[in-house]
Amino acid sequence: MIRREAQDDVTVLTLQHGKANALDLELCLALDEALAAVEHDACRAVVLTGDGPIFSAGVDLPRLLMEDSCYTERFVPALAAVLRRLFVLPKPVIAAVGGHAIAGGCLLVQAADRRLLADGRARLGVPELQVGVPFPTAGLEVLRFQVGNRTAQDLAWSGRTVLPADALGLGLVDRVVEATELQAESMAEARHLAAIPTSTFALTKRQLRRPALEVIDRDAAAFDAEVVAAWSDDGVRRVIESYVERTLGRRER
């Protein structure tokens, strides 16, 4: 599910999970394990990307509907945990986004230090509330950290997805580059940050992200049990079913 490649002092982690790199329990656990490994190895920076035309379409909703509450009770904390680990990883993380990054996929992008998006028709956004589910605290806070409270609120309430120019303007990405240059530009960004002494980068990252991390750790304890319960609620599951049916219908047309 995660292809790992070493390119000198940069590790490239590529999501390889079906056609859309949809987030399920297994992918979240695999990515968390891969991040834990690179945290302690000799690499100096990480590039996170997706295989195929979609970076990640977000949570695997059909899988979620197939499973019972026991799955949800494991999946939502696993998603929150991998977002937190990515957000605080003491090494530079570059998100190289070659296609759609929706919902949880967009939140993975927001947890990175630098976010590069290929120009084209890729869309980014966080339609969680349109799906019917609340954000895990870590997801909401990494979004707020990157785009600010007002924009985070607008994106959450509207559920809209945006094309590259708007994604750049809203702060969802740092740069939009030609699709053919995405890999090279992402590696250049990684090597630029990797040139900073490791301890210096890690300390500065902790300083920059400490306020958001404090909120994540405090509010996760306060809210995430409610988040898990909401994802398992029968009424919420009916909203998810309706969303999936509408989405699949549009794709079939």
N, C-alpha and C positions, 0 to 999 in steps of 0.2 A: 504493500500500500504506500510505502514511502521509499523512493529510490534515493540513495545517498551516494554522492560523488565528491571526491576530494579534488580540488583544482588548486594546487599549491597550498596556500594557507587559508583558502576559502572552501567551506563545505556547502554544496548545493543539495537541498532537500526538495524533492519533486513529489507532489501528490499524485498518486496513480491509483485511482479507486473508481472504476467504472467510467462511464462517459462524461459524468459531470462532477467528479470528485466530491460527491455528496457526503456530508458529515454524518457518520453513524458512530456508535460506540467504539467499534474496532478501529476506525480511522483516527478518532480522537486519542485513543490509548496509544496507537502506533506513533502518532506525531509527538505526543508527550514523551514517549520513550526515546524517540530520535533526538528531541531537543535536550533531554536530560543527558544523553550521550555526548552531544557536541559541547555542552556546557563544561564538561570535564576533560575533553580531549585537547589536542594541540592546535586545533584550527583557531583562527583569529577573527573570522566573520562567517556569517551564514546568509545564503540566498535561498529564500523560500519561493517556490514557483509551482505551477500546476501543469500536468501533462495534458496535451490536447487543447481544444479550443475554449475550454472553460477552466478558469482558475478554481473556483468552487461555487456550486449552485446553492450552497447552504445545507441546512439539515435535510437528511433523507426522510421526507415526510411520509411517503408510502410505507417505509420500514417502520417508522414511529407508529403509524396506525395499525400495522400488523401485529405489533408487540403489545404486551400488557404493561401495567404500571411498574412492574419490577424493572423492565428495560428502561423506562423513562427515569426512574429513580437512580439508575446508574449513569444514563447518558447525559442528563443535564449537568450533574457535577463534573463529569469527565470533560464536557465542552468548556465549562467554566475554568477548570484546572488548566487545560492546555492554553486557553487565552491568557491566563495569568502567567504561566511559565514563559510564554512567548514574549509577553510584555516586559518581564523583568530579566530576561536572559542577559547575563553580564557581557555578552559579546554583541557586536553590531549585527542586526538582522535587516536584510533588504528584501522587501516583497517585490517580486518580478511578476506583474499581473498581465498575462497575455490574453485574457478573455474575461467573461462575466465573473464578477465576485459579488454574490448576492447573500444577504442575511448573514448567517454565520461565516460564510466565505469572505464577506466584506469586513467582518469583525477581525478575522485573522489578519487581513491586510492592515487594519488600523493598529494592531498590536505591534507592528514592525517599527523600526527606527526610520527607515527611508522606504518610500512606496513609489515604484515606477510602474506606469501603465502604458501598454501599447496603444498607439493611436488606432482608431477604427470604430467599430460598433459595439465594443464591450460596454456593459452597463454595471454600475455599482449602486448599491442601496441596501437599506435595512427594512424590509417589509414585514418584520416580525409581527407587528400589531395587526396588520392586514391578514396575516396567517391565523392570528388569534392567540399568539403566545407572548408572554412577557420576556424581557431580556434577563438573562443571568446578570448579576451585578457586575461581574468582570467585563461582560460584553458592552454594557451601557457605559461603563467608565472608560474603556479604551476608546470608544467612539467620542465621548465628551472630551477626553484628553486631546484628541487630534483636531477636532473641528470646533470645539467650544460648545457651551451649553445651548445657546440659541439655535445654532445650526443642527446640533444633535436632536433638539426637540422638534425642529421642523422636519427633519428626515424621519424621525420615529413616528410622528403623528401622520405625516403624509404617506409614508411607505413608498414614496416614489423612487425610481431608479434613474440614474443619470448617465449620460455619455461622457467620454473623456474630458472634453473642454469644461463641462460643468463640474465634473468630479475634481478637477484641478482648482477651479474657482471656489468650490466649497471646502477645500482642504482635505478631501478624501484621499488624494494622492499628492505627492511632492513634485512629480514631473510626468509629463506625457512625452513619449519618445516614439520614433518610427518602429513599427513592429519588427522589422528586420534587425533593429539595433538593440532590442530589449535585453537580450542575453549579455551582449558586450557592455552596454551601459550599466546594467545591474552589477556585473562583475567589477567594473571600474568604481562604482560607488562602494562596493564591499571592500575593495582594496584600499580605497581612500580612507575609510574609517578604520580598517585593520592596521593602518600605519600609525595610529594613535597608540601609545603604550596601553597594554591591556588593562592594567590597574587604573589608569587615568580614565579610560573610557568607562569602565564599570562603575567607578565612583561617581562620575558626572551623570551617568544614566540613572543611578540610584537617586541622586539629588533632584534631577529633573522630574522623575516619575514618583517620587515619594508621596506627594500629596494625593495623587490618584490611587496609589497602592494602599495608602492608609484608608481611603474611602472603600476600596474593594474589600479589604479584609474586615473592616468594621461592618459595612452594609451587607456583605455576603452572609454574615452570621445573623443579621437582622431579617433579611428578606428572602434568601435563596430557598429556604424550606417552602415558603409561599410560592416561589417561582416553580419549583418542582411539582407542587400540588396543583397549580394552575395547568401545567402541561398535561397532567393526568386527568383533569376534570372532564366529565362526559360532555358538558356543553362546549368546552373548548375543543374537544376532539371532533365534535360535529362541525365547528367552524373550520377546522383544519381539513376535514373531508370535503367540505364545500370548496375551499380554496384549491385543493388538489384537483378536484373535478373540473373547475373552471380553467385552471392552468393547463391541464392535459387536453381539454377541449380546444383551447386556443392553439396548442401545438399541432393537434390533429388537423385543424383547418388550414 
